[in-house]
């Protein structure tokens, strides 16, 4: 499980993504992310890797849509998640 700080940041950047890129792909990817967040409370094995992958997919959507600030925020979130997983 990740820290509350990570989950708060996931909420912030997914909302930002929906505000900036209200496309079907974005909505689908945010839905996937939120599904993995729900799994975290059930301690499902492997959810953290899947959640990280889903965040990376959203980052790629932001990059393809030339959303620099959002791309940077998602990349920073990914790094924070990696650090917590290895700590």
N, CA, C and O atoms as a CHARMM CRD file, in Angstrom:
* protein
*
  348
    1    1 UNK  N      0.82900  -1.18100   0.00000 PROA 1      0.00000
    2    1 UNK  CA     0.00000   0.00000   0.00000 PROA 1      0.00000
    3    1 UNK  C      0.87500   1.24700   0.00000 PROA 1      0.00000
    4    1 UNK  O      1.94300   1.27700   0.61300 PROA 1      0.00000
    5    2 UNK  N      0.40800   2.25700  -0.68900 PROA 2      0.00000
    6    2 UNK  CA     1.12900   3.52300  -0.72300 PROA 2      0.00000
    7    2 UNK  C      0.65200   4.42500   0.40900 PROA 2      0.00000
    8    2 UNK  O     -0.36500   4.15700   1.04900 PROA 2      0.00000
    9    3 UNK  N      1.40000   5.49300   0.64300 PROA 3      0.00000
   10    3 UNK  CA     1.02700   6.44500   1.68700 PROA 3      0.00000
   11    3 UNK  C     -0.18600   7.27300   1.26300 PROA 3      0.00000
   12    3 UNK  O     -0.54300   7.33600   0.08700 PROA 3      0.00000
   13    4 UNK  N     -0.80000   7.89900   2.25200 PROA 4      0.00000
   14    4 UNK  CA    -1.94600   8.77600   1.97400 PROA 4      0.00000
   15    4 UNK  C     -1.52600   9.92600   1.06600 PROA 4      0.00000
   16    4 UNK  O     -2.32200  10.40900   0.26000 PROA 4      0.00000
   17    5 UNK  N     -0.28200  10.36300   1.19500 PROA 5      0.00000
   18    5 UNK  CA     0.23200  11.44800   0.34600 PROA 5      0.00000
   19    5 UNK  C      0.15700  11.04200  -1.13600 PROA 5      0.00000
   20    5 UNK  O     -0.22700  11.84400  -1.98800 PROA 5      0.00000
   21    6 UNK  N      0.51900   9.81800  -1.42500 PROA 6      0.00000
   22    6 UNK  CA     0.46900   9.31900  -2.81100 PROA 6      0.00000
   23    6 UNK  C     -0.97100   9.27800  -3.30200 PROA 6      0.00000
   24    6 UNK  O     -1.26100   9.71200  -4.41600 PROA 6      0.00000
   25    7 UNK  N     -1.87000   8.76000  -2.47900 PROA 7      0.00000
   26    7 UNK  CA    -3.27400   8.67400  -2.90200 PROA 7      0.00000
   27    7 UNK  C     -3.87700  10.06400  -3.10600 PROA 7      0.00000
   28    7 UNK  O     -4.68800  10.26000  -4.01000 PROA 7      0.00000
   29    8 UNK  N     -3.48700  11.02300  -2.27400 PROA 8      0.00000
   30    8 UNK  CA    -3.96900  12.40100  -2.45000 PROA 8      0.00000
   31    8 UNK  C     -3.45000  12.97600  -3.76600 PROA 8      0.00000
   32    8 UNK  O     -4.17400  13.68000  -4.47000 PROA 8      0.00000
   33    9 UNK  N     -2.21400  12.67700  -4.08900 PROA 9      0.00000
   34    9 UNK  CA    -1.63700  13.16600  -5.34800 PROA 9      0.00000
   35    9 UNK  C     -2.29700  12.47800  -6.54600 PROA 9      0.00000
   36    9 UNK  O     -2.51000  13.11100  -7.57900 PROA 9      0.00000
   37   10 UNK  N     -2.61900  11.20100  -6.41800 PROA 10     0.00000
   38   10 UNK  CA    -3.34000  10.50300  -7.48500 PROA 10     0.00000
   39   10 UNK  C     -4.68100  11.18900  -7.72800 PROA 10     0.00000
   40   10 UNK  O     -5.07000  11.40800  -8.87600 PROA 10     0.00000
   41   11 UNK  N     -5.38100  11.52500  -6.66000 PROA 11     0.00000
   42   11 UNK  CA    -6.67500  12.21000  -6.79000 PROA 11     0.00000
   43   11 UNK  C     -6.50000  13.55900  -7.48700 PROA 11     0.00000
   44   11 UNK  O     -7.29100  13.92600  -8.35500 PROA 11     0.00000
   45   12 UNK  N     -5.47000  14.28200  -7.10200 PROA 12     0.00000
   46   12 UNK  CA    -5.24100  15.60700  -7.69000 PROA 12     0.00000
   47   12 UNK  C     -4.92200  15.53000  -9.17700 PROA 12     0.00000
   48   12 UNK  O     -5.51400  16.25100  -9.98000 PROA 12     0.00000
   49   13 UNK  N     -3.98400  14.65300  -9.54600 PROA 13     0.00000
   50   13 UNK  CA    -3.57600  14.61200 -10.95600 PROA 13     0.00000
   51   13 UNK  C     -4.63100  13.96300 -11.85000 PROA 13     0.00000
   52   13 UNK  O     -4.74800  14.32500 -13.02100 PROA 13     0.00000
   53   14 UNK  N     -5.39500  13.02100 -11.32400 PROA 14     0.00000
   54   14 UNK  CA    -6.45100  12.44600 -12.16600 PROA 14     0.00000
   55   14 UNK  C     -7.55000  13.47200 -12.40900 PROA 14     0.00000
   56   14 UNK  O     -8.11600  13.52900 -13.50100 PROA 14     0.00000
   57   15 UNK  N     -7.85600  14.28200 -11.40100 PROA 15     0.00000
   58   15 UNK  CA    -8.84400  15.35400 -11.60300 PROA 15     0.00000
   59   15 UNK  C     -8.32200  16.37100 -12.61000 PROA 15     0.00000
   60   15 UNK  O     -9.06600  16.84700 -13.46700 PROA 15     0.00000
   61   16 UNK  N     -7.05300  16.69700 -12.50200 PROA 16     0.00000
   62   16 UNK  CA    -6.43000  17.64200 -13.44300 PROA 16     0.00000
   63   16 UNK  C     -6.48200  17.07900 -14.86300 PROA 16     0.00000
   64   16 UNK  O     -6.75600  17.80900 -15.81600 PROA 16     0.00000
   65   17 UNK  N     -6.22200  15.79500 -14.99800 PROA 17     0.00000
   66   17 UNK  CA    -6.27000  15.15200 -16.31400 PROA 17     0.00000
   67   17 UNK  C     -7.67600  15.23100 -16.90800 PROA 17     0.00000
   68   17 UNK  O     -7.84600  15.53900 -18.08800 PROA 17     0.00000
   69   18 UNK  N     -8.66900  14.95400 -16.08600 PROA 18     0.00000
   70   18 UNK  CA   -10.05300  15.02300 -16.56600 PROA 18     0.00000
   71   18 UNK  C    -10.43500  16.45600 -16.95000 PROA 18     0.00000
   72   18 UNK  O    -11.16200  16.66700 -17.92000 PROA 18     0.00000
   73   19 UNK  N     -9.94500  17.43800 -16.19000 PROA 19     0.00000
   74   19 UNK  CA   -10.24500  18.83500 -16.49400 PROA 19     0.00000
   75   19 UNK  C     -9.58300  19.27800 -17.80000 PROA 19     0.00000
   76   19 UNK  O    -10.18600  19.99400 -18.60000 PROA 19     0.00000
   77   20 UNK  N     -8.34500  18.84800 -18.00500 PROA 20     0.00000
   78   20 UNK  CA    -7.57700  19.30600 -19.16700 PROA 20     0.00000
   79   20 UNK  C     -7.81200  18.47600 -20.42500 PROA 20     0.00000
   80   20 UNK  O     -7.71200  18.99400 -21.53700 PROA 20     0.00000
   81   21 UNK  N     -8.12200  17.20200 -20.25800 PROA 21     0.00000
   82   21 UNK  CA    -8.25900  16.30000 -21.41100 PROA 21     0.00000
   83   21 UNK  C     -9.52400  15.46100 -21.25900 PROA 21     0.00000
   84   21 UNK  O     -9.43100  14.26500 -20.98100 PROA 21     0.00000
   85   22 UNK  N    -10.68800  16.04800 -21.43300 PROA 22     0.00000
   86   22 UNK  CA   -11.92900  15.30300 -21.20500 PROA 22     0.00000
   87   22 UNK  C    -12.30100  14.36400 -22.36000 PROA 22     0.00000
   88   22 UNK  O    -13.41800  14.40900 -22.87700 PROA 22     0.00000
   89   23 UNK  N    -11.35700  13.52800 -22.74700 PROA 23     0.00000
   90   23 UNK  CA   -11.61400  12.57100 -23.83200 PROA 23     0.00000
   91   23 UNK  C    -12.01100  11.21000 -23.26500 PROA 23     0.00000
   92   23 UNK  O    -11.86100  10.94900 -22.07100 PROA 23     0.00000
   93   24 UNK  N    -12.50700  10.37200 -24.12400 PROA 24     0.00000
   94   24 UNK  CA   -12.90400   9.01100 -23.71600 PROA 24     0.00000
   95   24 UNK  C    -11.70000   8.21900 -23.19700 PROA 24     0.00000
   96   24 UNK  O    -11.80800   7.48400 -22.21600 PROA 24     0.00000
   97   25 UNK  N    -10.55800   8.37800 -23.86400 PROA 25     0.00000
   98   25 UNK  CA    -9.35100   7.65100 -23.42700 PROA 25     0.00000
   99   25 UNK  C     -8.93900   8.07600 -22.01900 PROA 25     0.00000
  100   25 UNK  O     -8.56200   7.24100 -21.19600 PROA 25     0.00000
  101   26 UNK  N     -9.01300   9.37000 -21.75000 PROA 26     0.00000
  102   26 UNK  CA    -8.64900   9.86100 -20.42400 PROA 26     0.00000
  103   26 UNK  C     -9.60900   9.32700 -19.37300 PROA 26     0.00000
  104   26 UNK  O     -9.19000   8.85500 -18.31600 PROA 26     0.00000
  105   27 UNK  N    -10.89000   9.40400 -19.67000 PROA 27     0.00000
  106   27 UNK  CA   -11.89400   8.90600 -18.72900 PROA 27     0.00000
  107   27 UNK  C    -11.68400   7.42300 -18.46200 PROA 27     0.00000
  108   27 UNK  O    -11.75500   6.98600 -17.31300 PROA 27     0.00000
  109   28 UNK  N    -11.42800   6.64800 -19.50400 PROA 28     0.00000
  110   28 UNK  CA   -11.18600   5.21100 -19.33200 PROA 28     0.00000
  111   28 UNK  C     -9.95400   4.95100 -18.47100 PROA 28     0.00000
  112   28 UNK  O     -9.97400   4.08400 -17.59700 PROA 28     0.00000
  113   29 UNK  N     -8.88200   5.70300 -18.72000 PROA 29     0.00000
  114   29 UNK  CA    -7.64600   5.48600 -17.96700 PROA 29     0.00000
  115   29 UNK  C     -7.80600   5.89300 -16.51100 PROA 29     0.00000
  116   29 UNK  O     -7.29900   5.21000 -15.62100 PROA 29     0.00000
  117   30 UNK  N     -8.49800   6.99100 -16.25400 PROA 30     0.00000
  118   30 UNK  CA    -8.73800   7.41000 -14.88000 PROA 30     0.00000
  119   30 UNK  C     -9.60800   6.37200 -14.16200 PROA 30     0.00000
  120   30 UNK  O     -9.40100   6.10100 -12.97900 PROA 30     0.00000
  121   31 UNK  N    -10.56300   5.80200 -14.86300 PROA 31     0.00000
  122   31 UNK  CA   -11.40600   4.74900 -14.28700 PROA 31     0.00000
  123   31 UNK  C    -10.56100   3.54600 -13.87700 PROA 31     0.00000
  124   31 UNK  O    -10.76600   2.97600 -12.80600 PROA 31     0.00000
  125   32 UNK  N     -9.61800   3.16200 -14.72500 PROA 32     0.00000
  126   32 UNK  CA    -8.70700   2.05600 -14.40600 PROA 32     0.00000
  127   32 UNK  C     -7.89700   2.39400 -13.16000 PROA 32     0.00000
  128   32 UNK  O     -7.76600   1.56900 -12.25500 PROA 32     0.00000
  129   33 UNK  N     -7.35400   3.60800 -13.11600 PROA 33     0.00000
  130   33 UNK  CA    -6.54800   4.03400 -11.96200 PROA 33     0.00000
  131   33 UNK  C     -7.37300   3.96300 -10.68100 PROA 33     0.00000
  132   33 UNK  O     -6.91600   3.43400  -9.66800 PROA 33     0.00000
  133   34 UNK  N     -8.57800   4.49400 -10.73100 PROA 34     0.00000
  134   34 UNK  CA    -9.42500   4.48900  -9.52800 PROA 34     0.00000
  135   34 UNK  C     -9.79600   3.07100  -9.09500 PROA 34     0.00000
  136   34 UNK  O     -9.96200   2.80700  -7.90400 PROA 34     0.00000
  137   35 UNK  N     -9.92400   2.17100 -10.05000 PROA 35     0.00000
  138   35 UNK  CA   -10.17700   0.77000  -9.71400 PROA 35     0.00000
  139   35 UNK  C     -9.02100   0.16400  -8.93700 PROA 35     0.00000
  140   35 UNK  O     -9.22900  -0.57100  -7.97200 PROA 35     0.00000
  141   36 UNK  N     -7.79000   0.47800  -9.36400 PROA 36     0.00000
  142   36 UNK  CA    -6.62500  -0.03600  -8.63500 PROA 36     0.00000
  143   36 UNK  C     -6.48800   0.62100  -7.26700 PROA 36     0.00000
  144   36 UNK  O     -6.03900  -0.02000  -6.31700 PROA 36     0.00000
  145   37 UNK  N     -6.86900   1.88500  -7.15500 PROA 37     0.00000
  146   37 UNK  CA    -6.84400   2.54800  -5.85200 PROA 37     0.00000
  147   37 UNK  C     -7.79700   1.82600  -4.90000 PROA 37     0.00000
  148   37 UNK  O     -7.46300   1.61900  -3.73300 PROA 37     0.00000
  149   38 UNK  N     -8.97000   1.44500  -5.38200 PROA 38     0.00000
  150   38 UNK  CA    -9.91500   0.70300  -4.54000 PROA 38     0.00000
  151   38 UNK  C     -9.34300  -0.63600  -4.11600 PROA 38     0.00000
  152   38 UNK  O     -9.58800  -1.08100  -2.99600 PROA 38     0.00000
  153   39 UNK  N     -8.58900  -1.28400  -4.98300 PROA 39     0.00000
  154   39 UNK  CA    -7.99000  -2.58000  -4.63600 PROA 39     0.00000
  155   39 UNK  C     -6.94600  -2.45200  -3.53400 PROA 39     0.00000
  156   39 UNK  O     -6.67700  -3.41600  -2.81700 PROA 39     0.00000
  157   40 UNK  N     -6.36500  -1.28000  -3.39800 PROA 40     0.00000
  158   40 UNK  CA    -5.30500  -1.10300  -2.40600 PROA 40     0.00000
  159   40 UNK  C     -5.78700  -1.41400  -0.99500 PROA 40     0.00000
  160   40 UNK  O     -5.03200  -1.96000  -0.19000 PROA 40     0.00000
  161   41 UNK  N     -7.01600  -1.07800  -0.69200 PROA 41     0.00000
  162   41 UNK  CA    -7.52200  -1.34300   0.65700 PROA 41     0.00000
  163   41 UNK  C     -7.74000  -2.83400   0.90800 PROA 41     0.00000
  164   41 UNK  O     -7.83700  -3.26800   2.05600 PROA 41     0.00000
  165   42 UNK  N     -7.81500  -3.60500  -0.15500 PROA 42     0.00000
  166   42 UNK  CA    -8.01000  -5.05900  -0.02300 PROA 42     0.00000
  167   42 UNK  C     -6.69600  -5.83300  -0.07400 PROA 42     0.00000
  168   42 UNK  O     -6.67000  -7.05700   0.04600 PROA 42     0.00000
  169   43 UNK  N     -5.60500  -5.08400  -0.25600 PROA 43     0.00000
  170   43 UNK  CA    -4.25900  -5.67500  -0.29200 PROA 43     0.00000
  171   43 UNK  C     -4.15000  -6.78400  -1.34400 PROA 43     0.00000
  172   43 UNK  O     -3.62000  -7.86000  -1.07000 PROA 43     0.00000
  173   44 UNK  N     -4.65100  -6.51000  -2.53200 PROA 44     0.00000
  174   44 UNK  CA    -4.58700  -7.45600  -3.63900 PROA 44     0.00000
  175   44 UNK  C     -3.14300  -7.49700  -4.15000 PROA 44     0.00000
  176   44 UNK  O     -2.57600  -6.45300  -4.47400 PROA 44     0.00000
  177   45 UNK  N     -2.54500  -8.68200  -4.22500 PROA 45     0.00000
  178   45 UNK  CA    -1.16800  -8.78400  -4.69800 PROA 45     0.00000
  179   45 UNK  C     -1.01500  -8.21400  -6.11700 PROA 45     0.00000
  180   45 UNK  O     -1.81900  -8.48900  -7.00800 PROA 45     0.00000
  181   46 UNK  N      0.03600  -7.41900  -6.29200 PROA 46     0.00000
  182   46 UNK  CA     0.35100  -6.89500  -7.61100 PROA 46     0.00000
  183   46 UNK  C     -0.39400  -5.63600  -8.01100 PROA 46     0.00000
  184   46 UNK  O     -0.14900  -5.08600  -9.08500 PROA 46     0.00000
  185   47 UNK  N     -1.30900  -5.16800  -7.15200 PROA 47     0.00000
  186   47 UNK  CA    -2.07800  -3.97700  -7.52100 PROA 47     0.00000
  187   47 UNK  C     -1.16400  -2.77100  -7.68800 PROA 47     0.00000
  188   47 UNK  O     -1.41700  -1.91900  -8.54100 PROA 47     0.00000
  189   48 UNK  N     -0.09100  -2.68400  -6.87500 PROA 48     0.00000
  190   48 UNK  CA     0.77600  -1.51000  -6.92400 PROA 48     0.00000
  191   48 UNK  C      1.48700  -1.38700  -8.26700 PROA 48     0.00000
  192   48 UNK  O      1.63500  -0.28200  -8.78900 PROA 48     0.00000
  193   49 UNK  N      1.92200  -2.49000  -8.82200 PROA 49     0.00000
  194   49 UNK  CA     2.56200  -2.46500 -10.14100 PROA 49     0.00000
  195   49 UNK  C      1.55900  -2.07600 -11.22100 PROA 49     0.00000
  196   49 UNK  O      1.88400  -1.32300 -12.13800 PROA 49     0.00000
  197   50 UNK  N      0.34200  -2.59200 -11.10800 PROA 50     0.00000
  198   50 UNK  CA    -0.70100  -2.25800 -12.07700 PROA 50     0.00000
  199   50 UNK  C     -1.09900  -0.78500 -11.96800 PROA 50     0.00000
  200   50 UNK  O     -1.35200  -0.13200 -12.98100 PROA 50     0.00000
  201   51 UNK  N     -1.15400  -0.27000 -10.75200 PROA 51     0.00000
  202   51 UNK  CA    -1.48300   1.13400 -10.54700 PROA 51     0.00000
  203   51 UNK  C     -0.38900   2.02100 -11.14300 PROA 51     0.00000
  204   51 UNK  O     -0.68900   3.02400 -11.79100 PROA 51     0.00000
  205   52 UNK  N      0.85800   1.66100 -10.93100 PROA 52     0.00000
  206   52 UNK  CA     1.97300   2.41900 -11.49700 PROA 52     0.00000
  207   52 UNK  C      1.91000   2.40700 -13.02000 PROA 52     0.00000
  208   52 UNK  O      2.13700   3.43700 -13.65500 PROA 52     0.00000
  209   53 UNK  N      1.60600   1.26600 -13.60600 PROA 53     0.00000
  210   53 UNK  CA     1.48400   1.15000 -15.06100 PROA 53     0.00000
  211   53 UNK  C      0.34000   2.02000 -15.57500 PROA 53     0.00000
  212   53 UNK  O      0.47400   2.66700 -16.61300 PROA 53     0.00000
  213   54 UNK  N     -0.77000   2.04100 -14.86600 PROA 54     0.00000
  214   54 UNK  CA    -1.91200   2.86200 -15.27200 PROA 54     0.00000
  215   54 UNK  C     -1.56800   4.35300 -15.21000 PROA 54     0.00000
  216   54 UNK  O     -1.99200   5.11900 -16.07600 PROA 54     0.00000
  217   55 UNK  N     -0.81500   4.76400 -14.21000 PROA 55     0.00000
  218   55 UNK  CA    -0.36000   6.15700 -14.10900 PROA 55     0.00000
  219   55 UNK  C      0.55500   6.47600 -15.29900 PROA 55     0.00000
  220   55 UNK  O      0.46400   7.55900 -15.87800 PROA 55     0.00000
  221   56 UNK  N      1.42400   5.54500 -15.66000 PROA 56     0.00000
  222   56 UNK  CA     2.31000   5.74300 -16.80800 PROA 56     0.00000
  223   56 UNK  C      1.51300   5.89300 -18.10000 PROA 56     0.00000
  224   56 UNK  O      1.86700   6.70700 -18.95400 PROA 56     0.00000
  225   57 UNK  N      0.45600   5.12700 -18.25000 PROA 57     0.00000
  226   57 UNK  CA    -0.39600   5.24700 -19.44700 PROA 57     0.00000
  227   57 UNK  C     -1.06300   6.61100 -19.51500 PROA 57     0.00000
  228   57 UNK  O     -1.15600   7.20800 -20.58800 PROA 57     0.00000
  229   58 UNK  N     -1.52400   7.10000 -18.38000 PROA 58     0.00000
  230   58 UNK  CA    -2.12100   8.42700 -18.34900 PROA 58     0.00000
  231   58 UNK  C     -1.07500   9.48500 -18.67900 PROA 58     0.00000
  232   58 UNK  O     -1.37100  10.46300 -19.36500 PROA 58     0.00000
  233   59 UNK  N      0.14200   9.29200 -18.19300 PROA 59     0.00000
  234   59 UNK  CA     1.23000  10.21800 -18.52800 PROA 59     0.00000
  235   59 UNK  C      1.47600  10.25300 -20.03300 PROA 59     0.00000
  236   59 UNK  O      1.69200  11.32100 -20.60600 PROA 59     0.00000
  237   60 UNK  N      1.44300   9.09200 -20.66600 PROA 60     0.00000
  238   60 UNK  CA     1.64000   9.04200 -22.12000 PROA 60     0.00000
  239   60 UNK  C      0.51300   9.75300 -22.86200 PROA 60     0.00000
  240   60 UNK  O      0.76000  10.40900 -23.87400 PROA 60     0.00000
  241   61 UNK  N     -0.71200   9.63200 -22.37700 PROA 61     0.00000
  242   61 UNK  CA    -1.82700  10.37200 -22.97700 PROA 61     0.00000
  243   61 UNK  C     -1.60200  11.87600 -22.84200 PROA 61     0.00000
  244   61 UNK  O     -1.84500  12.63300 -23.78300 PROA 61     0.00000
  245   62 UNK  N     -1.13800  12.30300 -21.67400 PROA 62     0.00000
  246   62 UNK  CA    -0.87000  13.73300 -21.45500 PROA 62     0.00000
  247   62 UNK  C      0.26100  14.20900 -22.35800 PROA 62     0.00000
  248   62 UNK  O      0.19400  15.30200 -22.92100 PROA 62     0.00000
  249   63 UNK  N      1.27800  13.40500 -22.49200 PROA 63     0.00000
  250   63 UNK  CA     2.40700  13.77200 -23.35900 PROA 63     0.00000
  251   63 UNK  C      1.94300  13.88900 -24.81300 PROA 63     0.00000
  252   63 UNK  O      2.31900  14.83000 -25.51300 PROA 63     0.00000
  253   64 UNK  N      1.13900  12.94700 -25.26000 PROA 64     0.00000
  254   64 UNK  CA     0.65000  12.97100 -26.64700 PROA 64     0.00000
  255   64 UNK  C     -0.24600  14.18100 -26.89800 PROA 64     0.00000
  256   64 UNK  O     -0.34900  14.65500 -28.02900 PROA 64     0.00000
  257   65 UNK  N     -0.89700  14.68400 -25.83800 PROA 65     0.00000
  258   65 UNK  CA    -1.77700  15.84000 -25.96400 PROA 65     0.00000
  259   65 UNK  C     -1.03900  17.15100 -25.65800 PROA 65     0.00000
  260   65 UNK  O     -1.65500  18.20900 -25.52700 PROA 65     0.00000
  261   66 UNK  N      0.28900  17.05700 -25.54800 PROA 66     0.00000
  262   66 UNK  CA     1.14700  18.22400 -25.27200 PROA 66     0.00000
  263   66 UNK  C      0.76000  18.96100 -23.99700 PROA 66     0.00000
  264   66 UNK  O      0.71900  20.19100 -23.96400 PROA 66     0.00000
  265   67 UNK  N      0.48000  18.20100 -22.96000 PROA 67     0.00000
  266   67 UNK  CA     0.15700  18.77300 -21.64800 PROA 67     0.00000
  267   67 UNK  C      1.39100  18.67700 -20.76100 PROA 67     0.00000
  268   67 UNK  O      1.50200  17.77300 -19.93300 PROA 67     0.00000
  269   68 UNK  N      2.31100  19.61100 -20.94000 PROA 68     0.00000
  270   68 UNK  CA     3.59900  19.56000 -20.25200 PROA 68     0.00000
  271   68 UNK  C      3.51400  19.53600 -18.74200 PROA 68     0.00000
  272   68 UNK  O      4.16600  18.71400 -18.09800 PROA 68     0.00000
  273   69 UNK  N      2.71700  20.42600 -18.16500 PROA 69     0.00000
  274   69 UNK  CA     2.60500  20.49700 -16.70800 PROA 69     0.00000
  275   69 UNK  C      1.99600  19.21500 -16.13800 PROA 69     0.00000
  276   69 UNK  O      2.45800  18.70200 -15.11900 PROA 69     0.00000
  277   70 UNK  N      0.97200  18.71000 -16.79300 PROA 70     0.00000
  278   70 UNK  CA     0.34000  17.46600 -16.35700 PROA 70     0.00000
  279   70 UNK  C      1.29600  16.28500 -16.52700 PROA 70     0.00000
  280   70 UNK  O      1.38600  15.42000 -15.65500 PROA 70     0.00000
  281   71 UNK  N      2.00500  16.25800 -17.64800 PROA 71     0.00000
  282   71 UNK  CA     2.99100  15.19500 -17.87900 PROA 71     0.00000
  283   71 UNK  C      4.04000  15.19700 -16.77600 PROA 71     0.00000
  284   71 UNK  O      4.40100  14.14400 -16.25000 PROA 71     0.00000
  285   72 UNK  N      4.52700  16.38400 -16.42900 PROA 72     0.00000
  286   72 UNK  CA     5.53400  16.49800 -15.36700 PROA 72     0.00000
  287   72 UNK  C      4.98400  16.03600 -14.01500 PROA 72     0.00000
  288   72 UNK  O      5.67700  15.35600 -13.25800 PROA 72     0.00000
  289   73 UNK  N      3.73800  16.40800 -13.72000 PROA 73     0.00000
  290   73 UNK  CA     3.12500  16.00400 -12.44600 PROA 73     0.00000
  291   73 UNK  C      2.96400  14.48700 -12.37800 PROA 73     0.00000
  292   73 UNK  O      3.20500  13.87900 -11.33600 PROA 73     0.00000
  293   74 UNK  N      2.55900  13.88400 -13.48600 PROA 74     0.00000
  294   74 UNK  CA     2.40100  12.42400 -13.51700 PROA 74     0.00000
  295   74 UNK  C      3.75300  11.71800 -13.42400 PROA 74     0.00000
  296   74 UNK  O      3.86800  10.66800 -12.79000 PROA 74     0.00000
  297   75 UNK  N      4.76500  12.29300 -14.05200 PROA 75     0.00000
  298   75 UNK  CA     6.09900  11.70700 -13.96700 PROA 75     0.00000
  299   75 UNK  C      6.63200  11.78700 -12.53600 PROA 75     0.00000
  300   75 UNK  O      7.21600  10.82600 -12.03500 PROA 75     0.00000
  301   76 UNK  N      6.43100  12.93000 -11.88000 PROA 76     0.00000
  302   76 UNK  CA     6.86300  13.08200 -10.48600 PROA 76     0.00000
  303   76 UNK  C      6.12200  12.09200  -9.58900 PROA 76     0.00000
  304   76 UNK  O      6.71900  11.49200  -8.69500 PROA 76     0.00000
  305   77 UNK  N      4.83600  11.92500  -9.82600 PROA 77     0.00000
  306   77 UNK  CA     4.05600  10.95500  -9.06000 PROA 77     0.00000
  307   77 UNK  C      4.61300   9.54600  -9.24300 PROA 77     0.00000
  308   77 UNK  O      4.74700   8.79800  -8.27500 PROA 77     0.00000
  309   78 UNK  N      4.93400   9.18900 -10.46600 PROA 78     0.00000
  310   78 UNK  CA     5.51800   7.87600 -10.73300 PROA 78     0.00000
  311   78 UNK  C      6.81300   7.65600  -9.96500 PROA 78     0.00000
  312   78 UNK  O      7.05200   6.57200  -9.43300 PROA 78     0.00000
  313   79 UNK  N      7.65000   8.69500  -9.91100 PROA 79     0.00000
  314   79 UNK  CA     8.91000   8.58600  -9.16600 PROA 79     0.00000
  315   79 UNK  C      8.65600   8.41400  -7.66500 PROA 79     0.00000
  316   79 UNK  O      9.32000   7.61900  -7.00000 PROA 79     0.00000
  317   80 UNK  N      7.68600   9.17100  -7.14600 PROA 80     0.00000
  318   80 UNK  CA     7.35000   9.04100  -5.72400 PROA 80     0.00000
  319   80 UNK  C      6.83100   7.63800  -5.41200 PROA 80     0.00000
  320   80 UNK  O      7.17000   7.05900  -4.38000 PROA 80     0.00000
  321   81 UNK  N      6.01300   7.10100  -6.30500 PROA 81     0.00000
  322   81 UNK  CA     5.48400   5.75800  -6.11000 PROA 81     0.00000
  323   81 UNK  C      6.60400   4.73000  -6.12200 PROA 81     0.00000
  324   81 UNK  O      6.61800   3.81500  -5.29900 PROA 81     0.00000
  325   82 UNK  N      7.55000   4.87700  -7.05600 PROA 82     0.00000
  326   82 UNK  CA     8.69800   3.96200  -7.13400 PROA 82     0.00000
  327   82 UNK  C      9.52300   4.01700  -5.84800 PROA 82     0.00000
  328   82 UNK  O      9.95700   2.98500  -5.33700 PROA 82     0.00000
  329   83 UNK  N      9.73400   5.22400  -5.33100 PROA 83     0.00000
  330   83 UNK  CA    10.51500   5.36800  -4.10900 PROA 83     0.00000
  331   83 UNK  C      9.84500   4.68900  -2.92300 PROA 83     0.00000
  332   83 UNK  O     10.51400   4.05700  -2.10600 PROA 83     0.00000
  333   84 UNK  N      8.53400   4.81900  -2.82800 PROA 84     0.00000
  334   84 UNK  CA     7.82000   4.16800  -1.71400 PROA 84     0.00000
  335   84 UNK  C      7.83500   2.65800  -1.84100 PROA 84     0.00000
  336   84 UNK  O      7.91500   1.95000  -0.83800 PROA 84     0.00000
  337   85 UNK  N      7.76000   2.16300  -3.06000 PROA 85     0.00000
  338   85 UNK  CA     7.75200   0.70800  -3.25400 PROA 85     0.00000
  339   85 UNK  C      9.09800   0.10200  -2.90600 PROA 85     0.00000
  340   85 UNK  O      9.16100  -1.03700  -2.44200 PROA 85     0.00000
  341   86 UNK  N     10.17500   0.84300  -3.12200 PROA 86     0.00000
  342   86 UNK  CA    11.50100   0.29600  -2.84300 PROA 86     0.00000
  343   86 UNK  C     11.97000   0.58800  -1.41500 PROA 86     0.00000
  344   86 UNK  O     12.99000   0.05800  -0.97500 PROA 86     0.00000
  345   87 UNK  N     11.23000   1.42400  -0.69800 PROA 87     0.00000
  346   87 UNK  CA    11.63000   1.78700   0.67900 PROA 87     0.00000
  347   87 UNK  C     11.25000   0.70700   1.66000 PROA 87     0.00000
  348   87 UNK  O     11.50800   0.84100   2.85700 PROA 87     0.00000
